[in-house]
Amino acid sequence: MRPWGRLLLAAIAGALLAIGVQHLPRGRERAPVAAPAAPLAVVDGRSISVDDFGAEMARRGGPANFPSEEARRALLDEMVRTEVLAANGRARGYLDDYGVRRDMLDILAGKYREEAVDPILDALGVGDDEVAAFYDAHPQAFTIPAAARAAIIHFALRQPAAETTVVATRARAAAVRAEVEQQPEAARFAALAAQYSDDQASRYLGGDTGWLVAGQPDGRFAPAVVAAVFALERAGQLAPLLETADGLYVIRLVDTRPATRRPLEEVAPLIRAQVLAEKRHRRLEALYAEAAGRVDVEVHPERLSAVPLPPPAAPRPPGPPPLPGL
């Protein structure tokens, strides 16, 4: 081959090689790794970073509260001062103090609950269908029980009572009841109650007992008296003469009020609050169980017996005698 041919062939090969190199696949270019920012201060081997400083400014209302270089320098000085005091506290063993450890536990637990628990609980809600289901499942909880109102004339007997006294009281009570039966007007009953009744609370109110609630004891009257009232069926009806340990009663029914169920619309807010509280409690217990499952827990309640009990409190000394005339 002639010399000029060899030169031409070499030129063509060089050109092809240059073209091939340009089209070879290139690897991904690595993004430059930013060097960590230098700390603003180091105290006892602990750094105060730029991020720490920004978080502290945010905790105190944001950068707008530190507009000048002097204000930021003052804040940094305060952070350094706190680190210096904390370092000395660690050197004194304060981290082993129960009060310090307890405060740190409260902070850690509070932070965890704020970020990992409360958002889940706050997201819980109660639908209208849940409210209606609770209402249907608990009818008695939203039912106003039946009530009755009566008028009484009480003939008291103090125990032990002589037989002659008992006989005389029975006769007087029976005579008054017969008079009420002959003159059933409410005004006549009220007049007889004012004249004969020993029940001072109702005597001058026509014998009115007020509303008695079915199924609920009333501290003013013996259970037998309440039962006798609810045994009556219509207003104006007289009960048989009732004798109890504290005397005899003439009882007249004044009015009745049937049991009524409160409408769902009225009690829905109460139900919603109760169901939500129960859901939050169950979810909280489940979240606690999940958290406890991620750590090792050992509890030995049987060892509590070794904990010494505090001594009983000393009796307080008697106070000074009262002043004369007081």
C-alpha positions as protocol buffer text, in pm:
chain_id: "A"
residue {
  index: 1
  type: MET
  ca { x: 0 y: 0 z: 0 }
}
residue {
  index: 2
  type: ARG
  ca { x: 126 y: 341 z: -82 }
}
residue {
  index: 3
  type: PRO
  ca { x: 223 y: 579 z: 199 }
}
residue {
  index: 4
  type: TRP
  ca { x: -59 y: 821 z: 134 }
}
residue {
  index: 5
  type: GLY
  ca { x: -304 y: 528 z: 155 }
}
residue {
  index: 6
  type: ARG
  ca { x: -177 y: 428 z: 496 }
}
residue {
  index: 7
  type: LEU
  ca { x: -214 y: 789 z: 615 }
}
residue {
  index: 8
  type: LEU
  ca { x: -573 y: 806 z: 489 }
}
residue {
  index: 9
  type: LEU
  ca { x: -659 y: 478 z: 660 }
}
residue {
  index: 10
  type: ALA
  ca { x: -512 y: 598 z: 990 }
}
residue {
  index: 11
  type: ALA
  ca { x: -710 y: 923 z: 969 }
}
residue {
  index: 12
  type: ILE
  ca { x: -1035 y: 735 z: 910 }
}
residue {
  index: 13
  type: ALA
  ca { x: -966 y: 502 z: 1205 }
}
residue {
  index: 14
  type: GLY
  ca { x: -897 y: 798 z: 1436 }
}
residue {
  index: 15
  type: ALA
  ca { x: -1217 y: 967 z: 1334 }
}
residue {
  index: 16
  type: LEU
  ca { x: -1419 y: 650 z: 1400 }
}
residue {
  index: 17
  type: LEU
  ca { x: -1255 y: 610 z: 1739 }
}
residue {
  index: 18
  type: ALA
  ca { x: -1340 y: 968 z: 1834 }
}
residue {
  index: 19
  type: ILE
  ca { x: -1700 y: 921 z: 1728 }
}
residue {
  index: 20
  type: GLY
  ca { x: -1726 y: 595 z: 1924 }
}
residue {
  index: 21
  type: VAL
  ca { x: -1592 y: 750 z: 2240 }
}
residue {
  index: 22
  type: GLN
  ca { x: -1850 y: 1026 z: 2222 }
}
residue {
  index: 23
  type: HIS
  ca { x: -2133 y: 773 z: 2202 }
}
residue {
  index: 24
  type: LEU
  ca { x: -2019 y: 537 z: 2473 }
}
residue {
  index: 25
  type: PRO
  ca { x: -2282 y: 515 z: 2760 }
}
residue {
  index: 26
  type: ARG
  ca { x: -2187 y: 734 z: 3050 }
}
residue {
  index: 27
  type: GLY
  ca { x: -2251 y: 648 z: 3415 }
}
residue {
  index: 28
  type: ARG
  ca { x: -2489 y: 859 z: 3629 }
}
residue {
  index: 29
  type: GLU
  ca { x: -2329 y: 1174 z: 3749 }
}
residue {
  index: 30
  type: ARG
  ca { x: -2314 y: 1183 z: 4129 }
}
residue {
  index: 31
  type: ALA
  ca { x: -2464 y: 1487 z: 4295 }
}
residue {
  index: 32
  type: PRO
  ca { x: -2213 y: 1669 z: 4502 }
}
residue {
  index: 33
  type: VAL
  ca { x: -2248 y: 1583 z: 4871 }
}
residue {
  index: 34
  type: ALA
  ca { x: -2285 y: 1893 z: 5078 }
}
residue {
  index: 35
  type: ALA
  ca { x: -2047 y: 1906 z: 5364 }
}
residue {
  index: 36
  type: PRO
  ca { x: -2219 y: 1928 z: 5702 }
}
residue {
  index: 37
  type: ALA
  ca { x: -2251 y: 2278 z: 5827 }
}
residue {
  index: 38
  type: ALA
  ca { x: -2001 y: 2370 z: 6091 }
}
residue {
  index: 39
  type: PRO
  ca { x: -2153 y: 2390 z: 6439 }
}
residue {
  index: 40
  type: LEU
  ca { x: -2228 y: 2728 z: 6589 }
}
residue {
  index: 41
  type: ALA
  ca { x: -2080 y: 2618 z: 6920 }
}
residue {
  index: 42
  type: VAL
  ca { x: -1948 y: 2307 z: 7095 }
}
residue {
  index: 43
  type: VAL
  ca { x: -1985 y: 2262 z: 7469 }
}
residue {
  index: 44
  type: ASP
  ca { x: -1835 y: 1960 z: 7640 }
}
residue {
  index: 45
  type: GLY
  ca { x: -1834 y: 1770 z: 7312 }
}
residue {
  index: 46
  type: ARG
  ca { x: -2197 y: 1855 z: 7230 }
}
residue {
  index: 47
  type: SER
  ca { x: -2264 y: 2069 z: 6924 }
}
residue {
  index: 48
  type: ILE
  ca { x: -2518 y: 2344 z: 6877 }
}
residue {
  index: 49
  type: SER
  ca { x: -2595 y: 2314 z: 6507 }
}
residue {
  index: 50
  type: VAL
  ca { x: -2755 y: 2561 z: 6269 }
}
residue {
  index: 51
  type: ASP
  ca { x: -3067 y: 2342 z: 6275 }
}
residue {
  index: 52
  type: ASP
  ca { x: -3070 y: 2353 z: 6655 }
}
residue {
  index: 53
  type: PHE
  ca { x: -3052 y: 2731 z: 6644 }
}
residue {
  index: 54
  type: GLY
  ca { x: -3336 y: 2750 z: 6390 }
}
residue {
  index: 55
  type: ALA
  ca { x: -3551 y: 2518 z: 6603 }
}
residue {
  index: 56
  type: GLU
  ca { x: -3489 y: 2736 z: 6909 }
}
residue {
  index: 57
  type: MET
  ca { x: -3588 y: 3049 z: 6717 }
}
residue {
  index: 58
  type: ALA
  ca { x: -3905 y: 2873 z: 6601 }
}
residue {
  index: 59
  type: ARG
  ca { x: -3982 y: 2771 z: 6959 }
}
residue {
  index: 60
  type: ARG
  ca { x: -3960 y: 3136 z: 7058 }
}
residue {
  index: 61
  type: GLY
  ca { x: -4190 y: 3268 z: 6790 }
}
residue {
  index: 62
  type: GLY
  ca { x: -3979 y: 3250 z: 6476 }
}
residue {
  index: 63
  type: PRO
  ca { x: -3695 y: 3444 z: 6311 }
}
residue {
  index: 64
  type: ALA
  ca { x: -3902 y: 3763 z: 6308 }
}
residue {
  index: 65
  type: ASN
  ca { x: -3841 y: 3789 z: 6683 }
}
residue {
  index: 66
  type: PHE
  ca { x: -3464 y: 3796 z: 6620 }
}
residue {
  index: 67
  type: PRO
  ca { x: -3423 y: 4053 z: 6340 }
}
residue {
  index: 68
  type: SER
  ca { x: -3075 y: 4176 z: 6427 }
}
residue {
  index: 69
  type: GLU
  ca { x: -2735 y: 4017 z: 6455 }
}
residue {
  index: 70
  type: GLU
  ca { x: -2722 y: 4125 z: 6818 }
}
residue {
  index: 71
  type: ALA
  ca { x: -3050 y: 3948 z: 6898 }
}
residue {
  index: 72
  type: ARG
  ca { x: -2930 y: 3626 z: 6738 }
}
residue {
  index: 73
  type: ARG
  ca { x: -2596 y: 3644 z: 6913 }
}
residue {
  index: 74
  type: ALA
  ca { x: -2778 y: 3692 z: 7244 }
}
residue {
  index: 75
  type: LEU
  ca { x: -2987 y: 3384 z: 7175 }
}
residue {
  index: 76
  type: LEU
  ca { x: -2679 y: 3181 z: 7089 }
}
residue {
  index: 77
  type: ASP
  ca { x: -2513 y: 3299 z: 7410 }
}
residue {
  index: 78
  type: GLU
  ca { x: -2818 y: 3186 z: 7606 }
}
residue {
  index: 79
  type: MET
  ca { x: -2812 y: 2844 z: 7439 }
}
residue {
  index: 80
  type: VAL
  ca { x: -2443 y: 2809 z: 7520 }
}
residue {
  index: 81
  type: ARG
  ca { x: -2509 y: 2911 z: 7880 }
}
residue {
  index: 82
  type: THR
  ca { x: -2777 y: 2643 z: 7908 }
}
residue {
  index: 83
  type: GLU
  ca { x: -2543 y: 2381 z: 7764 }
}
residue {
  index: 84
  type: VAL
  ca { x: -2269 y: 2485 z: 8008 }
}
residue {
  index: 85
  type: LEU
  ca { x: -2500 y: 2450 z: 8308 }
}
residue {
  index: 86
  type: ALA
  ca { x: -2638 y: 2120 z: 8178 }
}
residue {
  index: 87
  type: ALA
  ca { x: -2286 y: 1985 z: 8129 }
}
residue {
  index: 88
  type: ASN
  ca { x: -2203 y: 2068 z: 8490 }
}
residue {
  index: 89
  type: GLY
  ca { x: -2527 y: 1906 z: 8599 }
}
residue {
  index: 90
  type: ARG
  ca { x: -2435 y: 1587 z: 8415 }
}
residue {
  index: 91
  type: ALA
  ca { x: -2092 y: 1599 z: 8580 }
}
residue {
  index: 92
  type: ARG
  ca { x: -2263 y: 1608 z: 8919 }
}
residue {
  index: 93
  type: GLY
  ca { x: -2468 y: 1299 z: 8836 }
}
residue {
  index: 94
  type: TYR
  ca { x: -2804 y: 1475 z: 8807 }
}
residue {
  index: 95
  type: LEU
  ca { x: -2908 y: 1230 z: 8536 }
}
residue {
  index: 96
  type: ASP
  ca { x: -2926 y: 966 z: 8810 }
}
residue {
  index: 97
  type: ASP
  ca { x: -3164 y: 1180 z: 9018 }
}
residue {
  index: 98
  type: TYR
  ca { x: -3519 y: 1038 z: 9008 }
}
residue {
  index: 99
  type: GLY
  ca { x: -3682 y: 1378 z: 8973 }
}
residue {
  index: 100
  type: VAL
  ca { x: -3466 y: 1460 z: 8669 }
}
residue {
  index: 101
  type: ARG
  ca { x: -3522 y: 1119 z: 8515 }
}
residue {
  index: 102
  type: ARG
  ca { x: -3895 y: 1148 z: 8578 }
}
residue {
  index: 103
  type: ASP
  ca { x: -3909 y: 1488 z: 8408 }
}
residue {
  index: 104
  type: MET
  ca { x: -3721 y: 1348 z: 8110 }
}
residue {
  index: 105
  type: LEU
  ca { x: -3956 y: 1050 z: 8094 }
}
residue {
  index: 106
  type: ASP
  ca { x: -4257 y: 1281 z: 8098 }
}
residue {
  index: 107
  type: ILE
  ca { x: -4109 y: 1489 z: 7816 }
}
residue {
  index: 108
  type: LEU
  ca { x: -4031 y: 1183 z: 7604 }
}
residue {
  index: 109
  type: ALA
  ca { x: -4368 y: 1021 z: 7669 }
}
residue {
  index: 110
  type: GLY
  ca { x: -4549 y: 1348 z: 7602 }
}
residue {
  index: 111
  type: LYS
  ca { x: -4365 y: 1399 z: 7276 }
}
residue {
  index: 112
  type: TYR
  ca { x: -4442 y: 1046 z: 7162 }
}
residue {
  index: 113
  type: ARG
  ca { x: -4807 y: 1082 z: 7251 }
}
residue {
  index: 114
  type: GLU
  ca { x: -4828 y: 1420 z: 7080 }
}
residue {
  index: 115
  type: GLU
  ca { x: -4684 y: 1291 z: 6753 }
}
residue {
  index: 116
  type: ALA
  ca { x: -4777 y: 920 z: 6744 }
}
residue {
  index: 117
  type: VAL
  ca { x: -5091 y: 884 z: 6953 }
}
residue {
  index: 118
  type: ASP
  ca { x: -5296 y: 1204 z: 6967 }
}
residue {
  index: 119
  type: PRO
  ca { x: -5331 y: 1243 z: 6588 }
}
residue {
  index: 120
  type: ILE
  ca { x: -5481 y: 894 z: 6568 }
}
residue {
  index: 121
  type: LEU
  ca { x: -5721 y: 961 z: 6856 }
}
residue {
  index: 122
  type: ASP
  ca { x: -5816 y: 1301 z: 6718 }
}
residue {
  index: 123
  type: ALA
  ca { x: -5905 y: 1143 z: 6384 }
}
residue {
  index: 124
  type: LEU
  ca { x: -6167 y: 919 z: 6546 }
}
residue {
  index: 125
  type: GLY
  ca { x: -6529 y: 1012 z: 6495 }
}
residue {
  index: 126
  type: VAL
  ca { x: -6879 y: 880 z: 6560 }
}
residue {
  index: 127
  type: GLY
  ca { x: -7123 y: 841 z: 6275 }
}
residue {
  index: 128
  type: ASP
  ca { x: -7498 y: 893 z: 6295 }
}
residue {
  index: 129
  type: ASP
  ca { x: -7549 y: 519 z: 6248 }
}
residue {
  index: 130
  type: GLU
  ca { x: -7338 y: 449 z: 6556 }
}
residue {
  index: 131
  type: VAL
  ca { x: -7541 y: 699 z: 6758 }
}
residue {
  index: 132
  type: ALA
  ca { x: -7868 y: 539 z: 6647 }
}
residue {
  index: 133
  type: ALA
  ca { x: -7737 y: 189 z: 6724 }
}
residue {
  index: 134
  type: PHE
  ca { x: -7634 y: 292 z: 7077 }
}
residue {
  index: 135
  type: TYR
  ca { x: -7975 y: 456 z: 7131 }
}
residue {
  index: 136
  type: ASP
  ca { x: -8157 y: 139 z: 7024 }
}
residue {
  index: 137
  type: ALA
  ca { x: -7933 y: -86 z: 7233 }
}
residue {
  index: 138
  type: HIS
  ca { x: -7987 y: 110 z: 7557 }
}
residue {
  index: 139
  type: PRO
  ca { x: -8357 y: 202 z: 7573 }
}
residue {
  index: 140
  type: GLN
  ca { x: -8371 y: 227 z: 7953 }
}
residue {
  index: 141
  type: ALA
  ca { x: -8085 y: 476 z: 7964 }
}
residue {
  index: 142
  type: PHE
  ca { x: -8294 y: 731 z: 7774 }
}
residue {
  index: 143
  type: THR
  ca { x: -8633 y: 660 z: 7928 }
}
residue {
  index: 144
  type: ILE
  ca { x: -8786 y: 893 z: 8185 }
}
residue {
  index: 145
  type: PRO
  ca { x: -8950 y: 653 z: 8432 }
}
residue {
  index: 146
  type: ALA
  ca { x: -9313 y: 672 z: 8529 }
}
residue {
  index: 147
  type: ALA
  ca { x: -9401 y: 899 z: 8818 }
}
residue {
  index: 148
  type: ALA
  ca { x: -9694 y: 951 z: 9050 }
}
residue {
  index: 149
  type: ARG
  ca { x: -9807 y: 1232 z: 9274 }
}
residue {
  index: 150
  type: ALA
  ca { x: -10014 y: 1171 z: 9585 }
}
residue {
  index: 151
  type: ALA
  ca { x: -10157 y: 1339 z: 9891 }
}
residue {
  index: 152
  type: ILE
  ca { x: -10119 y: 1181 z: 10233 }
}
residue {
  index: 153
  type: ILE
  ca { x: -10242 y: 1217 z: 10587 }
}
residue {
  index: 154
  type: HIS
  ca { x: -9996 y: 1064 z: 10831 }
}
residue {
  index: 155
  type: PHE
  ca { x: -10095 y: 947 z: 11180 }
}
residue {
  index: 156
  type: ALA
  ca { x: -9764 y: 892 z: 11358 }
}
residue {
  index: 157
  type: LEU
  ca { x: -9695 y: 613 z: 11603 }
}
residue {
  index: 158
  type: ARG
  ca { x: -9380 y: 623 z: 11812 }
}
residue {
  index: 159
  type: GLN
  ca { x: -9242 y: 278 z: 11884 }
}
residue {
  index: 160
  type: PRO
  ca { x: -9282 y: 109 z: 12117 }
}
residue {
  index: 161
  type: ALA
  ca { x: -9644 y: 222 z: 12136 }
}
residue {
  index: 162
  type: ALA
  ca { x: -9898 y: 104 z: 12391 }
}
residue {
  index: 163
  type: GLU
  ca { x: -10177 y: -113 z: 12254 }
}
residue {
  index: 164
  type: THR
  ca { x: -10439 y: 140 z: 12356 }
}
residue {
  index: 165
  type: THR
  ca { x: -10253 y: 408 z: 12162 }
}
residue {
  index: 166
  type: VAL
  ca { x: -10233 y: 188 z: 11855 }
}
residue {
  index: 167
  type: VAL
  ca { x: -10603 y: 108 z: 11870 }
}
residue {
  index: 168
  type: ALA
  ca { x: -10697 y: 474 z: 11913 }
}
residue {
  index: 169
  type: THR
  ca { x: -10473 y: 583 z: 11627 }
}
residue {
  index: 170
  type: ARG
  ca { x: -10617 y: 318 z: 11398 }
}
residue {
  index: 171
  type: ALA
  ca { x: -10968 y: 431 z: 11479 }
}
residue {
  index: 172
  type: ARG
  ca { x: -10886 y: 796 z: 11415 }
}
residue {
  index: 173
  type: ALA
  ca { x: -10715 y: 716 z: 11084 }
}
residue {
  index: 174
  type: ALA
  ca { x: -11006 y: 496 z: 10971 }
}
residue {
  index: 175
  type: ALA
  ca { x: -11256 y: 769 z: 11055 }
}
residue {
  index: 176
  type: VAL
  ca { x: -11061 y: 1030 z: 10857 }
}
residue {
  index: 177
  type: ARG
  ca { x: -11034 y: 796 z: 10560 }
}
residue {
  index: 178
  type: ALA
  ca { x: -11408 y: 732 z: 10570 }
}
residue {
  index: 179
  type: GLU
  ca { x: -11468 y: 1107 z: 10570 }
}
residue {
  index: 180
  type: VAL
  ca { x: -11237 y: 1149 z: 10269 }
}
residue {
  index: 181
  type: GLU
  ca { x: -11424 y: 869 z: 10092 }
}
residue {
  index: 182
  type: GLN
  ca { x: -11753 y: 1048 z: 10152 }
}
residue {
  index: 183
  type: GLN
  ca { x: -11612 y: 1389 z: 10053 }
}
residue {
  index: 184
  type: PRO
  ca { x: -11352 y: 1317 z: 9784 }
}
residue {
  index: 185
  type: GLU
  ca { x: -11288 y: 1677 z: 9689 }
}
residue {
  index: 186
  type: ALA
  ca { x: -10920 y: 1777 z: 9694 }
}
residue {
  index: 187
  type: ALA
  ca { x: -11001 y: 2080 z: 9907 }
}
residue {
  index: 188
  type: ARG
  ca { x: -11156 y: 1863 z: 10176 }
}
residue {
  index: 189
  type: PHE
  ca { x: -10854 y: 1631 z: 10177 }
}
residue {
  index: 190
  type: ALA
  ca { x: -10623 y: 1932 z: 10211 }
}
residue {
  index: 191
  type: ALA
  ca { x: -10823 y: 2059 z: 10509 }
}
residue {
  index: 192
  type: LEU
  ca { x: -10809 y: 1721 z: 10682 }
}
residue {
  index: 193
  type: ALA
  ca { x: -10433 y: 1696 z: 10616 }
}
residue {
  index: 194
  type: ALA
  ca { x: -10378 y: 2035 z: 10777 }
}
residue {
  index: 195
  type: GLN
  ca { x: -10588 y: 1927 z: 11074 }
}
residue {
  index: 196
  type: TYR
  ca { x: -10458 y: 1573 z: 11138 }
}
residue {
  index: 197
  type: SER
  ca { x: -10137 y: 1492 z: 10946 }
}
residue {
  index: 198
  type: ASP
  ca { x: -9812 y: 1449 z: 11136 }
}
residue {
  index: 199
  type: ASP
  ca { x: -9606 y: 1484 z: 10817 }
}
residue {
  index: 200
  type: GLN
  ca { x: -9489 y: 1843 z: 10860 }
}
residue {
  index: 201
  type: ALA
  ca { x: -9341 y: 1873 z: 10509 }
}
residue {
  index: 202
  type: SER
  ca { x: -9674 y: 1811 z: 10336 }
}
residue {
  index: 203
  type: ARG
  ca { x: -9927 y: 1899 z: 10606 }
}
residue {
  index: 204
  type: TYR
  ca { x: -9994 y: 2255 z: 10492 }
}
residue {
  index: 205
  type: LEU
  ca { x: -9953 y: 2173 z: 10122 }
}
residue {
  index: 206
  type: GLY
  ca { x: -10268 y: 1967 z: 10108 }
}
residue {
  index: 207
  type: GLY
  ca { x: -10070 y: 1655 z: 10191 }
}
residue {
  index: 208
  type: ASP
  ca { x: -9888 y: 1681 z: 9857 }
}
residue {
  index: 209
  type: THR
  ca { x: -9595 y: 1437 z: 9832 }
}
residue {
  index: 210
  type: GLY
  ca { x: -9456 y: 1585 z: 9511 }
}
residue {
  index: 211
  type: TRP
  ca { x: -9358 y: 1355 z: 9226 }
}
residue {
  index: 212
  type: LEU
  ca { x: -9248 y: 1005 z: 9326 }
}
residue {
  index: 213
  type: VAL
  ca { x: -9042 y: 819 z: 9064 }
}
residue {
  index: 214
  type: ALA
  ca { x: -9115 y: 455 z: 8987 }
}
residue {
  index: 215
  type: GLY
  ca { x: -8836 y: 221 z: 9089 }
}
residue {
  index: 216
  type: GLN
  ca { x: -8653 y: 485 z: 9290 }
}
residue {
  index: 217
  type: PRO
  ca { x: -8661 y: 495 z: 9670 }
}
residue {
  index: 218
  type: ASP
  ca { x: -8769 y: 819 z: 9832 }
}
residue {
  index: 219
  type: GLY
  ca { x: -8600 y: 910 z: 10157 }
}
residue {
  index: 220
  type: ARG
  ca { x: -8909 y: 1090 z: 10285 }
}
residue {
  index: 221
  type: PHE
  ca { x: -9139 y: 788 z: 10287 }
}
residue {
  index: 222
  type: ALA
  ca { x: -9117 y: 420 z: 10368 }
}
residue {
  index: 223
  type: PRO
  ca { x: -9108 y: 188 z: 10064 }
}
residue {
  index: 224
  type: ALA
  ca { x: -9455 y: 62 z: 10154 }
}
residue {
  index: 225
  type: VAL
  ca { x: -9596 y: 414 z: 10117 }
}
residue {
  index: 226
  type: VAL
  ca { x: -9439 y: 457 z: 9771 }
}
residue {
  index: 227
  type: ALA
  ca { x: -9562 y: 113 z: 9666 }
}
residue {
  index: 228
  type: ALA
  ca { x: -9915 y: 199 z: 9780 }
}
residue {
  index: 229
  type: VAL
  ca { x: -9910 y: 516 z: 9569 }
}
residue {
  index: 230
  type: PHE
  ca { x: -9805 y: 328 z: 9254 }
}
residue {
  index: 231
  type: ALA
  ca { x: -10068 y: 61 z: 9316 }
}
residue {
  index: 232
  type: LEU
  ca { x: -10337 y: 323 z: 9250 }
}
residue {
  index: 233
  type: GLU
  ca { x: -10456 y: 361 z: 8892 }
}
residue {
  index: 234
  type: ARG
  ca { x: -10659 y: 681 z: 8858 }
}
residue {
  index: 235
  type: ALA
  ca { x: -10651 y: 1031 z: 9005 }
}
residue {
  index: 236
  type: GLY
  ca { x: -10871 y: 1069 z: 9314 }
}
residue {
  index: 237
  type: GLN
  ca { x: -10851 y: 699 z: 9403 }
}
residue {
  index: 238
  type: LEU
  ca { x: -10792 y: 615 z: 9771 }
}
residue {
  index: 239
  type: ALA
  ca { x: -10556 y: 341 z: 9885 }
}
residue {
  index: 240
  type: PRO
  ca { x: -10658 y: 103 z: 10163 }
}
residue {
  index: 241
  type: LEU
  ca { x: -10557 y: 236 z: 10504 }
}
residue {
  index: 242
  type: LEU
  ca { x: -10185 y: 164 z: 10527 }
}
residue {
  index: 243
  type: GLU
  ca { x: -10008 y: 78 z: 10852 }
}
residue {
  index: 244
  type: THR
  ca { x: -9628 y: 88 z: 10875 }
}
residue {
  index: 245
  type: ALA
  ca { x: -9372 y: 91 z: 11155 }
}
residue {
  index: 246
  type: ASP
  ca { x: -9401 y: 470 z: 11186 }
}
residue {
  index: 247
  type: GLY
  ca { x: -9778 y: 498 z: 11179 }
}
residue {
  index: 248
  type: LEU
  ca { x: -10081 y: 491 z: 10952 }
}
residue {
  index: 249
  type: TYR
  ca { x: -10141 y: 661 z: 10618 }
}
residue {
  index: 250
  type: VAL
  ca { x: -10442 y: 780 z: 10427 }
}
residue {
  index: 251
  type: ILE
  ca { x: -10326 y: 801 z: 10066 }
}
residue {
  index: 252
  type: ARG
  ca { x: -10502 y: 963 z: 9770 }
}
residue {
  index: 253
  type: LEU
  ca { x: -10363 y: 960 z: 9413 }
}
residue {
  index: 254
  type: VAL
  ca { x: -10338 y: 1308 z: 9263 }
}
residue {
  index: 255
  type: ASP
  ca { x: -10178 y: 1255 z: 8922 }
}
residue {
  index: 256
  type: THR
  ca { x: -9965 y: 1013 z: 8720 }
}
residue {
  index: 257
  type: ARG
  ca { x: -9705 y: 1056 z: 8450 }
}
residue {
  index: 258
  type: PRO
  ca { x: -9626 y: 762 z: 8219 }
}
residue {
  index: 259
  type: ALA
  ca { x: -9275 y: 656 z: 8130 }
}
residue {
  index: 260
  type: THR
  ca { x: -9152 y: 841 z: 7821 }
}
residue {
  index: 261
  type: ARG
  ca { x: -8848 y: 788 z: 7605 }
}
residue {
  index: 262
  type: ARG
  ca { x: -8640 y: 1095 z: 7527 }
}
residue {
  index: 263
  type: PRO
  ca { x: -8618 y: 1153 z: 7150 }
}
residue {
  index: 264
  type: LEU
  ca { x: -8297 y: 1060 z: 6971 }
}
residue {
  index: 265
  type: GLU
  ca { x: -8243 y: 1418 z: 6853 }
}
residue {
  index: 266
  type: GLU
  ca { x: -8237 y: 1537 z: 7214 }
}
residue {
  index: 267
  type: VAL
  ca { x: -7985 y: 1284 z: 7345 }
}
residue {
  index: 268
  type: ALA
  ca { x: -7770 y: 1244 z: 7032 }
}
residue {
  index: 269
  type: PRO
  ca { x: -7495 y: 1484 z: 7155 }
}
residue {
  index: 270
  type: LEU
  ca { x: -7467 y: 1292 z: 7483 }
}
residue {
  index: 271
  type: ILE
  ca { x: -7451 y: 959 z: 7303 }
}
residue {
  index: 272
  type: ARG
  ca { x: -7194 y: 1087 z: 7055 }
}
residue {
  index: 273
  type: ALA
  ca { x: -6969 y: 1208 z: 7336 }
}
residue {
  index: 274
  type: GLN
  ca { x: -7000 y: 880 z: 7527 }
}
residue {
  index: 275
  type: VAL
  ca { x: -6936 y: 659 z: 7223 }
}
residue {
  index: 276
  type: LEU
  ca { x: -6640 y: 873 z: 7121 }
}
residue {
  index: 277
  type: ALA
  ca { x: -6491 y: 851 z: 7470 }
}
residue {
  index: 278
  type: GLU
  ca { x: -6524 y: 472 z: 7462 }
}
residue {
  index: 279
  type: LYS
  ca { x: -6368 y: 450 z: 7114 }
}
residue {
  index: 280
  type: ARG
  ca { x: -6078 y: 671 z: 7220 }
}
residue {
  index: 281
  type: HIS
  ca { x: -6021 y: 458 z: 7530 }
}
residue {
  index: 282
  type: ARG
  ca { x: -6017 y: 134 z: 7332 }
}
residue {
  index: 283
  type: ARG
  ca { x: -5789 y: 280 z: 7065 }
}
residue {
  index: 284
  type: LEU
  ca { x: -5556 y: 423 z: 7328 }
}
residue {
  index: 285
  type: GLU
  ca { x: -5527 y: 84 z: 7496 }
}
residue {
  index: 286
  type: ALA
  ca { x: -5449 y: -78 z: 7159 }
}
residue {
  index: 287
  type: LEU
  ca { x: -5184 y: 183 z: 7080 }
}
residue {
  index: 288
  type: TYR
  ca { x: -5027 y: 132 z: 7421 }
}
residue {
  index: 289
  type: ALA
  ca { x: -5020 y: -244 z: 7363 }
}
residue {
  index: 290
  type: GLU
  ca { x: -4848 y: -187 z: 7029 }
}
residue {
  index: 291
  type: ALA
  ca { x: -4592 y: 45 z: 7191 }
}
residue {
  index: 292
  type: ALA
  ca { x: -4529 y: -201 z: 7473 }
}
residue {
  index: 293
  type: GLY
  ca { x: -4475 y: -478 z: 7218 }
}
residue {
  index: 294
  type: ARG
  ca { x: -4182 y: -290 z: 7070 }
}
residue {
  index: 295
  type: VAL
  ca { x: -3985 y: -279 z: 7396 }
}
residue {
  index: 296
  type: ASP
  ca { x: -3892 y: -521 z: 7671 }
}
residue {
  index: 297
  type: VAL
  ca { x: -4123 y: -488 z: 7971 }
}
residue {
  index: 298
  type: GLU
  ca { x: -4098 y: -669 z: 8305 }
}
residue {
  index: 299
  type: VAL
  ca { x: -4334 y: -596 z: 8593 }
}
residue {
  index: 300
  type: HIS
  ca { x: -4304 y: -756 z: 8939 }
}
residue {
  index: 301
  type: PRO
  ca { x: -4597 y: -635 z: 9153 }
}
residue {
  index: 302
  type: GLU
  ca { x: -4525 y: -901 z: 9415 }
}
residue {
  index: 303
  type: ARG
  ca { x: -4215 y: -704 z: 9513 }
}
residue {
  index: 304
  type: LEU
  ca { x: -4422 y: -405 z: 9624 }
}
residue {
  index: 305
  type: SER
  ca { x: -4447 y: -561 z: 9968 }
}
residue {
  index: 306
  type: ALA
  ca { x: -4081 y: -472 z: 10020 }
}
residue {
  index: 307
  type: VAL
  ca { x: -4153 y: -100 z: 9978 }
}
residue {
  index: 308
  type: PRO
  ca { x: -4161 y: 59 z: 10326 }
}
residue {
  index: 309
  type: LEU
  ca { x: -4481 y: 241 z: 10412 }
}
residue {
  index: 310
  type: PRO
  ca { x: -4462 y: 593 z: 10554 }
}
residue {
  index: 311
  type: PRO
  ca { x: -4518 y: 622 z: 10928 }
}
residue {
  index: 312
  type: PRO
  ca { x: -4867 y: 724 z: 11037 }
}
residue {
  index: 313
  type: ALA
  ca { x: -4920 y: 1096 z: 11063 }
}
residue {
  index: 314
  type: ALA
  ca { x: -4880 y: 1236 z: 11411 }
}
residue {
  index: 315
  type: PRO
  ca { x: -5204 y: 1361 z: 11566 }
}
residue {
  index: 316
  type: ARG
  ca { x: -5248 y: 1733 z: 11541 }
}
residue {
  index: 317
  type: PRO
  ca { x: -5221 y: 1915 z: 11873 }
}
residue {
  index: 318
  type: PRO
  ca { x: -5545 y: 2062 z: 12001 }
}
residue {
  index: 319
  type: GLY
  ca { x: -5605 y: 2423 z: 11913 }
}
residue {
  index: 320
  type: PRO
  ca { x: -5638 y: 2703 z: 12164 }
}
residue {
  index: 321
  type: PRO
  ca { x: -5963 y: 2722 z: 12360 }
}
residue {
  index: 322
  type: PRO
  ca { x: -6232 y: 2945 z: 12208 }
}
residue {
  index: 323
  type: LEU
  ca { x: -6257 y: 3300 z: 12325 }
}
residue {
  index: 324
  type: PRO
  ca { x: -6534 y: 3374 z: 12576 }
}
residue {
  index: 325
  type: GLY
  ca { x: -6860 y: 3459 z: 12411 }
}
residue {
  index: 326
  type: LEU
  ca { x: -6776 y: 3290 z: 12077 }
}
